[in-house]
């Protein structure tokens, strides 16, 4: 007799808790049968490949003769000493894109949560709408927008923005395309909705009376934002930055379409090693390094920001 | 002075609208350039207005074949991921079992992993097993990465369902199957639908994982990627624009129907 009592049940949505009584002994197995196919799928096609990848990274050999596990850890060292600039670029570009996403996305999330009124649903749809067109087509559109001598580049030039970015090493001369700025711009664009939506979710939960209370206590709008709104939106900030940074650091599409050979990121190296050069041990080692780097950074970040209940 | 004060008060709105413009600008460009008649192989510079591409959307070799392959893949991946994901979601919310934490992390990790890492490791598995890369390897990969998103969507819905409704059904002598089909499933339907839509969108638009697992099979994103190297036909913009319009119409229709229902049933 398998009975799910109140004490064992998951956090109930309402005082009434489902009490599941099964008259047959095998009812106990129901959750396992429900889990089996999906979990098996993830084990075989997500977890197991990671193991294969780890083993491939310490193999030596060639395509013709086959590979053998020789615990050749030098592959990691060689990969890192050869491709550290690409790894550094991944972190820098993805980091800049994440900061830009936060700066650009916050006002829009704030607008949807507090100022949009009856337009709220429409603006939300407009935020999601770009997803309806293939992201590769939209990324290619940036080639037109940032074209040499085009209106955007002209405006940036007239405002002396390109002088500043040139001094920062983000652009070269009068060009934007094929520079780091174009790649960061593309990454920011591609992952902006992943920042806006979690920000909006956490802003929307804030009780409006807290703003009123802050105002009643003579807080200026800016102080209200700094002391009330922003701290309360921290869960959104944390999950938004993670949802932006993680995919951006592994991305190779923007660097390939909008950048040049000087803007290659870790993803580009993994892609070429795997699909063109066919040097599987190096490629697997690079991929493993990227995963480890991201997991370490994300863990430190979550610890530091103190929101461990994200899952 | 008044203008300055107005600007200051609406600064957030102005900044937000600028961001919205940044988000939508590429879509505008894609639409406008679907009416272009480019010189040369690339469709990046405006030349003259033309509706040629709209009257002949399949005029480029392989484009519509890749589109239909992507739609088929997305449909099967959605079906697979939705069925498996819904089962997991129900197990997680409704039952207590051992290894719960392990299952949770197994679901969370694929969403927290850069796509290129999953793609590369999956390719090493397929290479080691000597699998023939193509439709089936892409489908396997797509079901894998869509699964977690379905679980999250369905879980959220099932958690917020009032268990008393199912109890009431059982009190009224509905059997377990009847309760599930007549009460539980309709209640969970919005979550399942949201998960399925998300899975469809993710699978249809996926490039990185497909790039690694496709072999020489060409899906629609793979076609666009290839054309970025060889020359971009205007038809790509036509399909991008058409997809956008159809999806927006669907969403608007859903909103109108939803609003009307709300008004009818106060």
Contacts between the chains, C-beta under 8 A, distances in Angstrom:
chain1	res1	chain2	res2	distance
A	4	B	95	7.1
A	4	B	96	6.2
A	8	B	96	4.6
A	9	B	96	7.1
A	10	B	92	7.9
A	10	B	93	6.0
A	10	B	94	7.7
A	10	B	96	7.3
A	10	B	159	7.7
A	11	B	159	7.9
A	12	B	163	7.4
A	13	B	159	6.0
A	13	B	160	5.6
A	13	B	161	7.1
A	13	B	162	6.9
A	13	B	163	7.4
A	14	B	162	5.8
A	14	B	163	7.2
A	14	B	164	7.1
A	16	B	162	7.6
A	16	B	163	5.8
A	16	B	164	4.7
A	16	B	167	7.1
A	17	B	163	6.8
A	18	B	94	6.8
A	18	B	163	4.0
A	18	B	166	7.0
A	18	B	167	7.2
A	20	B	94	7.1
A	20	B	95	7.6
A	30	B	91	7.9
A	30	B	95	6.6
A	31	B	91	4.4
A	31	B	94	7.7
A	31	B	95	3.5
A	31	B	96	7.7
A	31	B	97	4.4
A	32	B	91	7.9
A	32	B	97	6.5
A	34	B	87	4.4
A	34	B	88	6.8
A	34	B	90	5.8
A	34	B	91	3.8
A	34	B	95	7.5
A	35	B	87	7.1
A	35	B	88	5.8
A	35	B	91	4.8
A	35	B	97	7.6
A	35	B	103	6.3
A	37	B	84	5.4
A	37	B	87	6.8
A	38	B	84	3.7
A	38	B	85	6.4
A	38	B	87	5.9
A	38	B	88	4.4
A	38	B	147	6.0
A	38	B	151	7.7
A	39	B	88	6.9
A	39	B	103	6.1
A	39	B	106	6.4
A	41	B	84	6.1
A	41	B	143	6.5
A	41	B	144	6.3
A	41	B	147	6.6
A	42	B	106	5.1
A	42	B	107	7.2
A	42	B	110	7.0
A	42	B	144	6.6
A	42	B	147	6.5
A	42	B	148	8.0
A	43	B	106	7.2
A	45	B	122	6.5
A	45	B	125	7.4
A	45	B	140	5.7
A	45	B	141	7.0
A	45	B	143	7.9
A	45	B	144	4.4
A	46	B	106	7.3
A	46	B	109	7.2
A	46	B	110	5.5
A	46	B	118	6.9
A	46	B	144	5.6
A	47	B	106	6.9
A	48	B	125	6.3
A	49	B	118	7.5
A	49	B	121	3.7
A	49	B	122	4.8
A	49	B	124	6.3
A	49	B	125	4.1
A	50	B	121	5.2
A	52	B	121	6.5
A	52	B	124	4.6
A	52	B	125	4.8
A	52	B	128	5.5
A	53	B	120	6.6
A	53	B	121	3.9
A	53	B	124	4.9
A	56	B	124	4.9
A	56	B	128	7.7
A	104	B	15	8.0
A	104	B	18	7.9
A	104	B	19	4.6
A	104	B	22	6.7
A	105	B	19	6.6
A	107	B	12	5.2
A	107	B	15	3.6
A	107	B	16	4.3
A	107	B	19	6.2
A	108	B	15	7.6
A	108	B	16	4.1
A	108	B	17	8.0
A	108	B	19	4.2
A	108	B	20	6.0
A	109	B	16	8.0
A	110	B	12	5.4
A	110	B	16	6.7
A	111	B	12	5.9
A	111	B	13	5.6
A	111	B	15	8.0
A	111	B	16	3.2
A	111	B	17	7.4
A	112	B	16	7.5
A	115	B	12	6.6
A	115	B	13	5.5
A	115	B	16	7.6
A	121	B	255	6.5
A	123	B	20	6.9
A	125	B	248	7.4
A	125	B	251	5.6
A	125	B	252	7.8
A	125	B	255	7.8
A	126	B	20	6.1
A	126	B	23	7.4
A	126	B	24	6.5
A	127	B	20	7.3
A	127	B	23	6.5
A	129	B	24	7.3
A	129	B	27	7.1
A	129	B	244	7.0
A	129	B	247	7.5
A	129	B	248	6.0
A	129	B	251	8.0
A	130	B	23	5.7
A	130	B	24	6.7
A	130	B	26	7.0
A	130	B	27	5.7
A	131	B	201	6.2
A	131	B	205	7.3
A	132	B	201	8.0
A	132	B	243	5.7
A	132	B	244	4.7
A	132	B	246	7.9
A	132	B	247	3.6
A	132	B	248	6.6
A	133	B	27	6.0
A	133	B	30	6.1
A	133	B	240	4.4
A	133	B	241	7.4
A	133	B	243	5.8
A	133	B	244	4.7
A	134	B	204	8.0
A	134	B	205	5.5
A	134	B	220	6.7
A	134	B	221	5.8
A	134	B	224	6.1
A	134	B	240	5.9
A	134	B	243	7.3
A	135	B	205	5.9
A	135	B	207	7.4
A	136	B	207	6.0
A	136	B	221	5.4
A	136	B	224	4.3
A	136	B	225	6.0
A	136	B	228	7.3
A	137	B	30	5.7
A	137	B	224	5.8
A	137	B	236	5.9
A	137	B	237	6.8
A	137	B	240	4.1
A	138	B	26	4.2
A	138	B	27	6.7
A	138	B	30	6.4
A	138	B	240	7.6
A	139	B	26	7.7
A	140	B	44	7.8
A	140	B	224	7.3
A	140	B	228	6.0
A	140	B	232	6.4
A	140	B	236	8.0
A	141	B	25	7.9
A	141	B	26	3.9
A	141	B	27	7.7
A	141	B	29	4.1
A	141	B	30	5.1
A	141	B	33	7.4
A	142	B	26	6.3
A	143	B	44	5.1
A	144	B	29	5.4
A	144	B	33	6.6
A	144	B	44	4.9
A	144	B	45	7.3
A	145	B	25	6.5
A	145	B	26	7.0
A	145	B	29	6.0
A	147	B	44	6.4
A	147	B	45	7.0
A	189	B	22	6.8
A	189	B	23	7.3
A	189	B	26	7.0
A	192	B	19	7.3
A	192	B	22	7.5
A	192	B	23	6.0
A	193	B	23	7.2
A	196	B	19	7.9
A	242	B	112	7.4
A	246	B	112	6.2
A	246	B	113	7.5
A	246	B	114	5.8
A	247	B	114	6.1
A	247	B	115	6.5
A	249	B	114	6.2
A	250	B	114	2.5
A	250	B	115	5.9
A	250	B	116	4.3
A	250	B	117	6.3
A	250	B	208	7.8
A	251	B	114	7.7
A	251	B	115	8.0
A	251	B	116	7.6
A	251	B	208	7.7
A	252	B	116	6.5
A	252	B	208	7.4
A	253	B	207	6.4
A	253	B	208	7.1
A	253	B	225	7.9
A	257	B	228	5.9
A	266	B	116	8.0
A	267	B	114	7.4
A	267	B	116	4.6
A	267	B	208	7.8
A	270	B	116	5.5
A	270	B	120	5.6
A	271	B	116	6.9
A	271	B	211	7.2
A	271	B	212	7.9
A	274	B	120	5.7
A	274	B	123	6.2
A	274	B	212	6.7
A	275	B	211	7.3
A	275	B	212	7.0
A	280	B	124	6.8
A	280	B	127	7.2
A	283	B	120	6.3
A	284	B	120	6.8
A	284	B	121	7.7
A	284	B	124	5.9
A	287	B	116	6.9
A	287	B	117	5.1
A	287	B	120	4.1
A	287	B	121	6.7
A	288	B	117	8.0
A	290	B	114	6.5
A	290	B	116	7.2
A	290	B	117	5.9
A	291	B	113	6.7
A	291	B	114	7.3
A	291	B	117	4.6
A	294	B	113	8.0
A	294	B	114	6.3
A	298	B	112	7.0
A	311	B	104	6.3
A	311	B	105	7.7
A	311	B	108	5.0
